[in-house]
Every structure is written in C-alpha cells, then in structure tokens.
C-alpha cells in the first residue's frame, strides 16, 4: 500500500454500500482507487459473493496502487465490507505523481509492488 499523502488525489468521490464489488480480478482501469474511509475485503468472488477472503484493509489507502505501478490487471476481487468512500484518480495523474518522485524512490516502489 502507498501512503496517501504523496500522490495527487484528484477525481470523482463516490460512496459504496456494503457488498459492493469495487475491483474485479483480471481487469484494468483508467483510474486508481483511493479508499478514504471504510473497510474492504480482498479475495476471490463467486456466485455467492466473496468465497475466499485473503485479507481486509481499512481506509485511508490506495486499493489498486500495485496494479497501477506494475501496469498489470488486478489479481484479486475487492468487496466493500462497510460503507466505503472512494476517490478515483485518473491513471495518468497517478503515474505522473510517480514520475515526479526521486528515481531511487521509484525503484524501491516498483520493487515493493512486485513482491
């Protein structure tokens, strides 16, 4: 996860009810999601909802920053466990914020995302 303060957070803010699917495995997006508040379960969904939970996180945090840093699709599904307030930052703005970081920080961030 990335600390929320050093990346620009411009974009649409929405609130999602518990049970809302926020992220689907295998998908890519033109935005990156920052959960401002709320709890999100991460894992694998099936016909009956979240069938295999791998963990949970609570805002504030970047939900799919690793996917954006590595330019890869999501490897997990994410489902709101509580009401979630979420901001979508355009992928281009997020990536520009990353390129504004010192080169050594970019390298470490990329290495940590790939772990």
N, C-alpha and C positions, 0 to 999 in steps of 0.2 A: 504494500500500500504506500501511497505517496502522502506526505504531509500536505494538507490542503492549501497552505498559505503561499507557496512559492509558484504556483501555476495560476495563470489568469482564469477567473471563473465567470466568464460572461455567458449568457444564454438563458434559455427558457427554464422557468421553475414550474414544476408540477407536483401535485400530491397524489400518492397512490394508496389504495386501500389494502389492508392485509389480504394476502393471497394473490396479489397482482404479480404477474411474471414480468420482471424488469430486464432480464437478459436471457437469451436462448443460446445454448451450445451451438457451435458451428456457424454463428452469424458474425458479420462485421457491421460496423455502423459508421456514419459520417460525423458522429459526435462521441464524446466521452462523458460518462455519468458521474457526478459528484453527489453522494448522498449527504444532504445537510443534516438530516435527523431521521431517526427510525432504525429498525433492526431488519437485516436481510439474511435469509438462509441461502446457502450456496450448495449446489449438488447436482443431482440428476432428476429431472421431472419425467413423469409418465402419465398415463391416462388418469390416474388418481391424484395428481399433484406431485409434490416433491417425494419421490420414492426412495432416494438415497441421499441423505444430508451429509455433506463433507465438512461443514462448519457454518458459523454465522458471524456476522460483523455488524457493528453499530456505528452510525454516522457521528461525526463527520469523517468521510473517507471517499477515495476515488474507487468506484465499483469495478471499472474495467480498464484501469490505467496500464496494467501489464499487457493487455491485448493491444492497446494503442502504441505503447513503447516498442513492442516487438512486431507490430503490423501483422498480427495474426488474428484469426477468429477466436471467439470465446471458447474456453474449454469446459465451462460449467454453465448451468442454469442458475438464475438468481430470482428468488421469490420474496416479496415483502412479508415479513412476519408481523409487523406492526404498521401503523400508518407511516409512510415514508415520504419525506420531502426531498425531491431530487432536482438537481440542476444539470441540464445538458449543455456542455461546452463544445462548440464546433471543433472537430478533429484538427482542422488547420490551425486554429488558435492554440489548442493544446500542444501540438507539435512545435509551433513557433516558440512557445514558452520553454520547451525543452531545448531548442537550439540556442536560446538565449543564456542557458546555463553554461558554466565553465566546462571545457572539454573533459576534464577529469571527472567531474560530477556526472556528465552524460555517460561516460564509460561505465562508472560504477552503477548508475541507474539501469543501464542496459544489462549489465551482468547480473544484478539482483533480480531483474524482471525475468531473466532466463533460467533462474534456479528452479 
